[in-house]
Amino acid sequence: MLVTGVKTFQTGLRFALLFSLLPTTSTNLLGKAPARAPASARVTISVYNDAEVPADVLKLAENEASQVFRLAGIEVTWLNCRLPAVSEEASRDCREAVFPEHLHLRIVRRSLGLKGETMGISFQADDGSGCYADLFYEPMEQLHQSDGADIASLLAHVAAHEIGHLLLGTNSHSTEGIMHAHWTAQELALGKVGGLVFLEKESQRMKAKLATAFQASKEASLTAAAAVPARTGD
């Protein structure tokens, strides 16, 4: 699909192709995890489960992804969106897309145009803004079957990786941590025990972006409220 003015970046994690080729010796990311602190920023994620991921797997994945962001000082609210929506209010809440406070994840079976092993992609404009990312579930199932990867944990970390791209902007891959472009066997194992996380500098950037957006939204609301004329009596 062509979207005018939108540039797409392939940020999927190519496990099926590169998993067995990368060395299993890498920096121990447990030493890189930021200390857990109270969440100082918030983001809402609308999730569309087109791949029909089992409800228990999706719930576990959302909980684990929440933990990844909580370690970075960010609290996530997940909206599990259905079509048709259960109510007009639910539909309105799910449809809302506001960068960077309200983002969207769509889980589909496979990519129609990317390599078969790609597990996710985010969509960003030239200025780095973007609210949408797709996750591809079939390659995760294949890795689960071939290498025994925990599929809920894998889904959680791929989701966090793609949301990270949306919050960090363009050129946001790193040489280690959850934003590493190609995970090794050791890094994937660290993800299972809570060691595949955002680096401190990434956490600070995401929190700063969300805080700036929150302040701008608050100021806009105050300005709009002040512009409403006071009601006078008859």
Backbone as CSV, one residue per row, in Angstrom:
resi,resn,N_x,N_y,N_z,CA_x,CA_y,CA_z,C_x,C_y,C_z
1,MET,0.848,-1.191,0.000,0.000,0.000,0.000,0.877,1.232,0.000
2,LEU,0.615,2.165,-0.883,1.357,3.413,-0.966,0.651,4.460,-0.135
3,VAL,1.391,5.064,0.780,0.845,6.148,1.595,1.656,7.381,1.295
4,THR,1.030,8.399,0.749,1.738,9.601,0.352,2.445,10.247,1.536
5,GLY,3.711,10.568,1.357,4.453,11.277,2.386,4.966,10.410,3.517
6,VAL,4.748,9.099,3.451,5.193,8.207,4.521,6.307,7.320,4.003
7,LYS,7.370,7.245,4.754,8.516,6.421,4.414,8.523,5.200,5.316
8,THR,8.718,4.027,4.750,8.710,2.817,5.564,10.128,2.326,5.777
9,PHE,10.359,1.803,6.974,11.664,1.258,7.323,11.480,-0.179,7.757
10,GLN,12.235,-1.097,7.161,12.154,-2.493,7.555,12.967,-2.686,8.823
11,THR,12.266,-2.855,9.951,12.952,-2.993,11.231,12.689,-4.358,11.834
12,GLY,12.241,-5.297,11.018,11.935,-6.619,11.527,13.179,-7.356,11.988
13,LEU,12.978,-8.291,12.896,14.072,-9.084,13.430,14.132,-10.400,12.665
14,ARG,15.227,-10.627,11.916,15.291,-11.748,10.970,15.838,-13.000,11.647
15,PHE,15.057,-13.569,12.549,15.536,-14.726,13.296,15.791,-15.926,12.389
16,ALA,14.848,-16.238,11.519,14.944,-17.474,10.747,16.189,-17.496,9.867
17,LEU,16.611,-16.341,9.370,17.765,-16.272,8.487,19.073,-16.136,9.261
18,LEU,19.080,-15.321,10.320,20.320,-14.947,10.980,20.536,-15.601,12.335
19,PHE,19.531,-16.237,12.875,19.617,-16.772,14.235,20.789,-17.742,14.394
20,SER,20.989,-18.611,13.426,22.050,-19.613,13.548,23.394,-19.102,13.043
21,LEU,23.428,-17.910,12.422,24.664,-17.406,11.853,25.408,-16.471,12.799
22,LEU,24.689,-15.797,13.693,25.323,-14.852,14.589,25.995,-15.572,15.742
23,PRO,27.119,-15.053,16.255,27.785,-15.684,17.400,26.925,-15.584,18.638
24,THR,27.064,-16.559,19.524,26.261,-16.555,20.739,26.961,-15.846,21.874
25,THR,28.157,-15.311,21.632,28.856,-14.542,22.661,28.574,-13.070,22.431
26,SER,28.004,-12.410,23.413,27.688,-10.991,23.305,27.712,-10.391,24.694
27,THR,27.623,-9.067,24.753,27.618,-8.387,26.036,26.458,-8.870,26.888
28,ASN,26.697,-9.136,28.137,25.641,-9.562,29.048,24.726,-8.386,29.330
29,LEU,23.544,-8.404,28.745,22.649,-7.260,28.826,22.029,-7.096,30.194
30,LEU,22.140,-8.108,31.036,21.616,-7.950,32.387,22.328,-6.812,33.099
31,GLY,23.582,-6.585,32.757,24.335,-5.499,33.364,23.972,-4.148,32.799
32,LYS,23.239,-4.121,31.700,22.863,-2.877,31.054,21.457,-2.429,31.422
33,ALA,20.699,-3.251,32.112,19.313,-2.923,32.407,19.236,-1.737,33.352
34,PRO,18.393,-0.736,33.041,18.253,0.392,33.954,17.565,-0.048,35.225
35,ALA,17.874,0.604,36.332,17.210,0.277,37.585,15.729,0.581,37.470
36,ARG,14.909,-0.286,38.050,13.473,-0.089,37.971,13.085,1.148,38.767
37,ALA,12.281,2.017,38.178,11.847,3.253,38.824,10.371,3.460,38.525
38,PRO,9.700,4.273,39.337,8.291,4.555,39.067,8.124,5.146,37.664
39,ALA,7.085,4.704,36.971,6.859,5.190,35.610,6.614,6.693,35.626
40,SER,7.327,7.416,34.773,7.177,8.866,34.693,6.571,9.299,33.378
41,ALA,6.250,8.339,32.509,5.644,8.642,31.214,4.650,7.544,30.880
42,ARG,3.723,7.860,30.011,2.672,6.898,29.660,2.438,6.883,28.157
43,VAL,2.085,5.691,27.649,1.728,5.551,26.251,0.590,4.534,26.153
44,THR,-0.318,4.780,25.227,-1.443,3.875,24.974,-1.213,3.171,23.640
45,ILE,-1.478,1.861,23.614,-1.279,1.062,22.402,-2.590,0.387,22.025
46,SER,-3.117,0.703,20.849,-4.258,-0.027,20.302,-3.731,-1.271,19.588
47,VAL,-4.239,-2.442,19.957,-3.766,-3.704,19.393,-4.887,-4.348,18.578
48,TYR,-4.588,-4.660,17.320,-5.527,-5.358,16.446,-4.965,-6.749,16.173
49,ASN,-5.631,-7.765,16.675,-5.151,-9.143,16.613,-5.718,-9.855,15.387
50,ASP,-5.327,-9.406,14.198,-5.816,-10.016,12.963,-5.312,-11.438,12.781
51,ALA,-4.189,-11.785,13.422,-3.623,-13.129,13.299,-4.302,-14.133,14.214
52,GLU,-5.239,-13.660,15.025,-5.957,-14.523,15.974,-4.997,-15.250,16.908
53,VAL,-4.046,-14.494,17.440,-3.161,-15.025,18.479,-4.026,-15.434,19.667
54,PRO,-3.818,-16.618,20.249,-4.631,-17.038,21.396,-4.624,-15.981,22.496
55,ALA,-5.776,-15.789,23.124,-5.934,-14.726,24.111,-4.925,-14.836,25.247
56,ASP,-4.622,-16.055,25.699,-3.685,-16.204,26.807,-2.267,-15.831,26.392
57,VAL,-1.888,-16.161,25.150,-0.562,-15.799,24.652,-0.450,-14.282,24.519
58,LEU,-1.484,-13.643,23.988,-1.468,-12.195,23.819,-1.384,-11.485,25.160
59,LYS,-2.130,-11.983,26.149,-2.109,-11.374,27.478,-0.724,-11.482,28.102
60,LEU,-0.101,-12.661,28.009,1.248,-12.837,28.535,2.237,-11.912,27.830
61,ALA,2.089,-11.787,26.509,2.989,-10.924,25.740,2.832,-9.469,26.147
62,GLU,1.599,-9.016,26.326,1.377,-7.630,26.733,1.955,-7.372,28.123
63,ASN,1.782,-8.319,29.020,2.332,-8.158,30.375,3.855,-8.071,30.347
64,GLU,4.480,-8.919,29.518,5.941,-8.919,29.460,6.463,-7.658,28.782
65,ALA,5.781,-7.220,27.727,6.184,-5.973,27.072,6.007,-4.785,28.022
66,SER,4.947,-4.815,28.827,4.740,-3.757,29.823,5.906,-3.691,30.792
67,GLN,6.408,-4.868,31.191,7.543,-4.908,32.107,8.790,-4.300,31.476
68,VAL,9.008,-4.572,30.188,10.156,-3.994,29.489,10.076,-2.468,29.537
69,PHE,8.880,-1.930,29.263,8.730,-0.474,29.274,8.731,0.086,30.691
70,ARG,8.222,-0.680,31.641,8.226,-0.214,33.034,9.653,-0.033,33.532
71,LEU,10.546,-0.925,33.134,11.953,-0.784,33.487,12.558,0.481,32.888
72,ALA,11.972,0.942,31.788,12.430,2.180,31.146,11.708,3.406,31.693
73,GLY,10.817,3.213,32.684,10.101,4.339,33.276,8.863,4.752,32.509
74,ILE,8.305,3.832,31.725,7.128,4.134,30.898,6.022,3.137,31.211
75,GLU,4.835,3.638,31.469,3.672,2.785,31.729,2.855,2.657,30.450
76,VAL,2.472,1.422,30.110,1.720,1.162,28.877,0.286,0.769,29.212
77,THR,-0.657,1.361,28.487,-2.057,0.939,28.534,-2.372,0.253,27.211
78,TRP,-2.838,-1.005,27.286,-3.152,-1.771,26.080,-4.652,-1.733,25.831
79,LEU,-5.044,-1.398,24.613,-6.440,-1.478,24.191,-6.545,-2.613,23.185
80,ASN,-7.178,-3.717,23.587,-7.355,-4.841,22.677,-8.614,-4.594,21.851
81,CYS,-8.406,-4.230,20.600,-9.478,-3.700,19.753,-10.113,-4.801,18.902
82,ARG,-11.420,-4.783,18.854,-12.161,-5.774,18.091,-12.926,-5.107,16.962
83,LEU,-13.133,-5.874,15.901,-13.948,-5.415,14.778,-15.039,-6.442,14.524
84,PRO,-16.312,-6.064,14.650,-16.764,-4.723,15.050,-16.521,-4.485,16.534
85,ALA,-16.427,-3.218,16.901,-16.177,-2.844,18.285,-17.392,-3.164,19.147
86,VAL,-17.129,-3.385,20.437,-18.222,-3.730,21.356,-19.096,-2.529,21.647
87,SER,-18.590,-1.325,21.419,-19.373,-0.111,21.648,-18.777,1.025,20.840
88,GLU,-19.539,2.099,20.678,-19.043,3.259,19.956,-17.882,3.908,20.706
89,GLU,-17.968,3.903,22.035,-16.886,4.472,22.838,-15.593,3.676,22.658
90,ALA,-15.715,2.335,22.661,-14.535,1.491,22.467,-13.944,1.711,21.085
91,SER,-14.811,1.850,20.082,-14.355,2.084,18.723,-13.617,3.412,18.621
92,ARG,-14.167,4.439,19.255,-13.538,5.758,19.223,-12.179,5.741,19.921
93,ASP,-12.109,5.085,21.075,-10.846,5.002,21.812,-9.790,4.252,21.003
94,CYS,-10.188,3.144,20.354,-9.234,2.341,19.588,-8.742,3.078,18.349
95,ARG,-9.620,3.831,17.695,-9.244,4.508,16.453,-8.293,5.667,16.684
96,GLU,-8.301,6.247,17.859,-7.476,7.420,18.123,-5.997,7.087,17.907
97,ALA,-5.317,7.930,17.177,-3.878,7.777,16.948,-3.246,9.153,17.095
98,VAL,-2.481,9.340,18.143,-1.850,10.629,18.432,-0.378,10.376,18.727
99,PHE,0.504,10.889,17.913,1.933,10.696,18.105,2.458,11.640,19.176
100,PRO,3.230,11.138,20.145,3.607,9.730,20.358,2.796,9.044,21.454
101,GLU,1.732,9.717,21.934,1.027,9.211,23.115,0.141,8.006,22.856
102,HIS,-0.371,7.859,21.622,-1.297,6.764,21.326,-0.878,6.122,20.007
103,LEU,-0.340,4.905,20.102,0.204,4.192,18.951,-0.639,2.957,18.629
104,HIS,-0.383,2.360,17.469,-1.157,1.207,17.020,-0.246,0.049,16.632
105,LEU,-0.598,-1.160,17.078,0.055,-2.399,16.653,-0.984,-3.286,15.975
106,ARG,-0.641,-3.800,14.823,-1.517,-4.772,14.144,-0.744,-6.074,13.982
107,ILE,-1.289,-7.172,14.502,-0.646,-8.479,14.403,-1.303,-9.247,13.266
108,VAL,-0.524,-9.581,12.248,-1.038,-10.327,11.092,-0.242,-11.621,10.956
109,ARG,-0.692,-12.508,10.100,-0.029,-13.794,9.950,1.363,-13.650,9.349
110,ARG,1.469,-12.899,8.250,2.753,-12.772,7.569,2.762,-11.480,6.759
111,SER,3.966,-11.044,6.393,4.099,-9.883,5.525,3.821,-10.278,4.077
112,LEU,3.174,-9.394,3.352,2.890,-9.676,1.949,4.020,-9.239,1.032
113,GLY,4.889,-8.334,1.507,5.927,-7.814,0.626,7.346,-7.920,1.135
114,LEU,7.531,-8.303,2.407,8.859,-8.400,2.989,9.316,-9.852,3.030
115,LYS,10.560,-10.057,3.404,11.086,-11.410,3.516,10.284,-12.203,4.543
116,GLY,10.145,-13.491,4.293,9.289,-14.331,5.126,9.708,-14.413,6.577
117,GLU,11.007,-14.174,6.871,11.467,-14.277,8.250,11.315,-12.977,9.030
118,THR,10.892,-11.909,8.369,10.712,-10.627,9.055,9.565,-10.722,10.049
119,MET,9.786,-10.229,11.260,8.787,-10.355,12.321,8.102,-9.051,12.671
120,GLY,8.576,-7.928,12.159,7.918,-6.672,12.484,8.417,-5.538,11.628
121,ILE,7.612,-4.503,11.504,7.976,-3.310,10.749,7.241,-2.113,11.345
122,SER,7.919,-0.989,11.416,7.282,0.251,11.869,7.216,1.218,10.695
123,PHE,6.301,2.160,10.776,6.074,3.113,9.688,6.287,4.523,10.225
124,GLN,7.210,5.238,9.601,7.555,6.569,10.078,7.678,7.547,8.919
125,ALA,7.297,8.795,9.164,7.480,9.860,8.189,8.924,10.333,8.229
126,ASP,9.287,11.214,7.321,10.670,11.681,7.238,11.133,12.380,8.510
127,ASP,10.197,12.963,9.263,10.577,13.657,10.497,10.663,12.711,11.695
128,GLY,10.472,11.404,11.460,10.576,10.422,12.533,9.286,10.133,13.251
129,SER,8.215,10.843,12.929,6.932,10.595,13.579,6.233,9.409,12.938
130,GLY,5.413,8.723,13.712,4.663,7.594,13.196,3.915,6.905,14.312
131,CYS,2.724,6.421,14.021,1.868,5.807,15.036,1.625,4.325,14.800
132,TYR,2.120,3.772,13.687,1.694,2.433,13.296,2.862,1.467,13.117
133,ALA,2.633,0.223,13.557,3.605,-0.858,13.350,2.848,-2.161,13.145
134,ASP,3.420,-3.040,12.351,2.858,-4.365,12.109,3.786,-5.426,12.686
135,LEU,3.189,-6.484,13.248,3.932,-7.645,13.723,3.484,-8.858,12.922
136,PHE,4.420,-9.746,12.608,4.132,-10.917,11.783,4.284,-12.172,12.625
137,TYR,3.174,-12.856,12.856,3.122,-13.934,13.846,3.642,-15.268,13.321
138,GLU,3.473,-15.548,12.039,3.861,-16.853,11.507,5.359,-17.132,11.666
139,PRO,6.266,-16.177,11.383,7.687,-16.445,11.628,7.992,-16.720,13.105
140,MET,7.240,-16.133,14.005,7.427,-16.414,15.434,7.022,-17.848,15.744
141,GLU,5.926,-18.293,15.166,5.511,-19.689,15.350,6.573,-20.647,14.820
142,GLN,7.169,-20.309,13.685,8.190,-21.175,13.093,9.418,-21.264,13.994
143,LEU,9.819,-20.133,14.591,10.964,-20.145,15.492,10.639,-20.914,16.769
144,HIS,9.408,-20.789,17.222,8.956,-21.546,18.391,9.047,-23.046,18.121
145,GLN,8.633,-23.464,16.930,8.637,-24.881,16.593,10.040,-25.413,16.337
146,SER,10.904,-24.603,15.733,12.236,-25.087,15.352,13.260,-24.983,16.473
147,ASP,13.125,-23.939,17.338,14.145,-23.702,18.358,13.595,-23.646,19.774
148,GLY,12.297,-23.845,19.924,11.705,-23.852,21.252,11.579,-22.491,21.899
149,ALA,11.649,-21.427,21.117,11.515,-20.080,21.670,10.129,-19.907,22.284
150,ASP,10.069,-19.279,23.439,8.791,-18.992,24.085,8.051,-17.959,23.245
151,ILE,6.911,-18.345,22.686,6.269,-17.498,21.692,5.684,-16.227,22.303
152,ALA,5.177,-16.293,23.536,4.643,-15.086,24.176,5.768,-14.096,24.454
153,SER,6.905,-14.602,24.941,8.055,-13.743,25.212,8.598,-13.141,23.924
154,LEU,8.639,-13.944,22.865,9.105,-13.459,21.571,8.189,-12.357,21.050
155,LEU,6.878,-12.581,21.112,5.911,-11.578,20.676,6.074,-10.295,21.487
156,ALA,6.284,-10.434,22.791,6.447,-9.273,23.673,7.641,-8.426,23.265
157,HIS,8.768,-9.087,23.003,9.989,-8.339,22.727,10.004,-7.759,21.309
158,VAL,9.406,-8.456,20.356,9.286,-7.879,19.016,8.354,-6.659,19.075
159,ALA,7.257,-6.760,19.834,6.350,-5.620,19.987,7.070,-4.441,20.626
160,ALA,7.829,-4.705,21.695,8.559,-3.627,22.364,9.592,-3.003,21.421
161,HIS,10.247,-3.831,20.603,11.233,-3.341,19.629,10.578,-2.367,18.653
162,GLU,9.430,-2.756,18.103,8.773,-1.906,17.107,8.193,-0.636,17.743
163,ILE,7.600,-0.756,18.933,7.120,0.436,19.637,8.305,1.348,19.937
164,GLY,9.441,0.736,20.283,10.651,1.511,20.517,11.045,2.340,19.310
165,HIS,10.934,1.759,18.116,11.237,2.522,16.907,10.320,3.738,16.783
166,LEU,9.044,3.548,17.073,8.105,4.667,16.957,8.433,5.767,17.960
167,LEU,8.839,5.387,19.167,9.126,6.379,20.204,10.519,6.999,20.063
168,LEU,11.450,6.273,19.463,12.818,6.772,19.330,13.063,7.494,18.016
169,GLY,12.257,7.216,16.996,12.442,7.868,15.705,13.354,7.085,14.785
170,THR,13.789,7.725,13.706,14.597,7.053,12.692,15.998,6.755,13.216
171,ASN,16.638,5.791,12.563,18.011,5.381,12.905,18.136,5.017,14.381
172,SER,17.199,4.217,14.868,17.149,3.931,16.308,17.607,2.521,16.666
173,HIS,18.235,1.818,15.719,18.851,0.550,16.081,20.101,0.816,16.923
174,SER,20.428,-0.132,17.800,21.626,-0.004,18.623,22.470,-1.262,18.470
175,THR,23.650,-1.246,19.061,24.546,-2.390,18.955,24.253,-3.443,20.015
176,GLU,23.374,-3.142,20.955,23.020,-4.091,22.004,21.661,-3.697,22.570
177,GLY,21.126,-4.569,23.413,19.827,-4.282,24.010,18.684,-4.648,23.089
178,ILE,17.490,-4.265,23.480,16.300,-4.660,22.730,16.237,-3.997,21.359
179,MET,16.938,-2.877,21.169,16.927,-2.199,19.876,18.047,-2.683,18.954
180,HIS,18.744,-3.753,19.346,19.708,-4.392,18.458,18.954,-4.947,17.249
181,ALA,19.484,-4.742,16.062,18.771,-5.141,14.845,18.646,-6.645,14.708
182,HIS,19.674,-7.392,15.125,19.670,-8.848,14.956,20.038,-9.491,16.286
183,TRP,19.097,-10.172,16.898,19.342,-10.772,18.206,20.081,-12.099,18.067
184,THR,20.991,-12.343,18.994,21.713,-13.613,19.039,20.943,-14.600,19.913
185,ALA,21.426,-15.843,19.924,20.811,-16.851,20.787,20.900,-16.431,22.248
186,GLN,22.034,-15.852,22.640,22.204,-15.431,24.023,21.250,-14.297,24.377
187,GLU,21.092,-13.346,23.470,20.189,-12.222,23.719,18.751,-12.692,23.815
188,LEU,18.384,-13.658,22.964,17.028,-14.187,23.023,16.791,-14.892,24.348
189,ALA,17.800,-15.591,24.845,17.684,-16.228,26.158,17.568,-15.185,27.260
190,LEU,18.291,-14.078,27.134,18.199,-13.001,28.111,16.801,-12.394,28.130
191,GLY,16.166,-12.337,26.952,14.800,-11.823,26.894,13.872,-12.636,27.765
192,LYS,14.088,-13.933,27.791,13.243,-14.829,28.581,13.385,-14.567,30.069
193,VAL,14.571,-14.134,30.508,14.775,-13.891,31.936,14.744,-12.410,32.273
194,GLY,14.276,-11.581,31.353,14.099,-10.161,31.644,15.325,-9.314,31.424
195,GLY,16.284,-9.776,30.615,17.499,-9.011,30.406,17.585,-8.289,29.082
196,LEU,16.612,-8.482,28.190,16.630,-7.811,26.893,15.793,-6.542,27.031
197,VAL,16.464,-5.416,27.263,15.772,-4.195,27.673,16.286,-2.993,26.883
198,PHE,15.662,-1.840,27.122,16.135,-0.592,26.551,17.357,-0.099,27.326
199,LEU,18.304,0.477,26.611,19.446,1.087,27.262,19.009,2.382,27.951
200,GLU,19.800,2.837,28.902,19.441,4.025,29.674,19.232,5.247,28.777
201,LYS,20.097,5.435,27.787,19.957,6.593,26.904,18.671,6.508,26.083
202,GLU,18.264,5.289,25.718,17.016,5.112,24.975,15.824,5.418,25.870
203,SER,15.881,4.957,27.110,14.803,5.237,28.062,14.616,6.738,28.238
204,GLN,15.730,7.454,28.391,15.656,8.898,28.593,15.056,9.604,27.379
205,ARG,15.438,9.172,26.180,14.897,9.785,24.961,13.398,9.559,24.844
206,MET,12.947,8.346,25.106,11.518,8.056,24.993,10.718,8.836,26.022
207,LYS,11.204,8.875,27.261,10.494,9.608,28.316,10.441,11.097,28.007
208,ALA,11.528,11.638,27.481,11.553,13.057,27.137,10.541,13.375,26.040
209,LYS,10.463,12.499,25.040,9.517,12.732,23.940,8.082,12.673,24.439
210,LEU,7.773,11.696,25.289,6.419,11.576,25.828,6.089,12.736,26.761
211,ALA,7.054,13.167,27.565,6.821,14.289,28.482,6.563,15.572,27.715
212,THR,7.316,15.811,26.653,7.115,17.009,25.823,5.737,17.000,25.186
213,ALA,5.341,15.844,24.670,4.027,15.730,24.038,2.912,15.937,25.062
214,PHE,3.076,15.374,26.265,2.071,15.531,27.315,1.928,17.000,27.706
215,GLN,3.051,17.702,27.849,2.999,19.105,28.231,2.333,19.939,27.147
216,ALA,2.645,19.641,25.878,2.030,20.377,24.774,0.524,20.144,24.733
217,SER,0.107,18.890,24.983,-1.315,18.569,24.996,-2.028,19.287,26.146
218,LYS,-1.374,19.337,27.297,-1.950,20.004,28.464,-2.114,21.494,28.213
219,GLU,-1.099,22.114,27.627,-1.168,23.538,27.334,-2.248,23.841,26.296
220,ALA,-2.396,22.955,25.302,-3.427,23.146,24.289,-4.813,23.052,24.907
221,SER,-4.995,22.125,25.845,-6.283,21.981,26.517,-6.608,23.209,27.342
222,LEU,-5.610,23.752,28.040,-5.825,24.948,28.849,-6.165,26.148,27.972
223,THR,-5.480,26.244,26.820,-5.748,27.342,25.892,-7.167,27.247,25.339
224,ALA,-7.582,26.003,24.996,-8.933,25.800,24.461,-9.982,26.128,25.510
225,ALA,-9.736,25.738,26.756,-10.684,26.028,27.819,-10.799,27.505,28.090
226,ALA,-9.674,28.215,28.000,-9.699,29.656,28.241,-10.412,30.411,27.134
227,ALA,-10.445,29.811,25.937,-11.090,30.475,24.804,-12.611,30.359,24.831
228,VAL,-13.149,29.456,25.673,-14.602,29.294,25.764,-15.166,30.465,26.558
229,PRO,-16.081,31.237,25.988,-16.625,32.387,26.703,-17.404,31.964,27.932
230,ALA,-17.283,32.736,28.995,-18.006,32.447,30.239,-19.507,32.598,30.013
231,ARG,-20.269,31.671,30.615,-21.718,31.717,30.453,-22.309,32.751,31.412
232,THR,-23.104,33.626,30.899,-23.727,34.659,31.728,-25.182,34.345,31.956
233,GLY,-25.702,34.901,33.010,-27.127,34.684,33.305,-28.032,35.455,32.371
234,ASP,-29.294,35.100,32.384,-30.268,35.790,31.510,-30.490,37.222,32.006
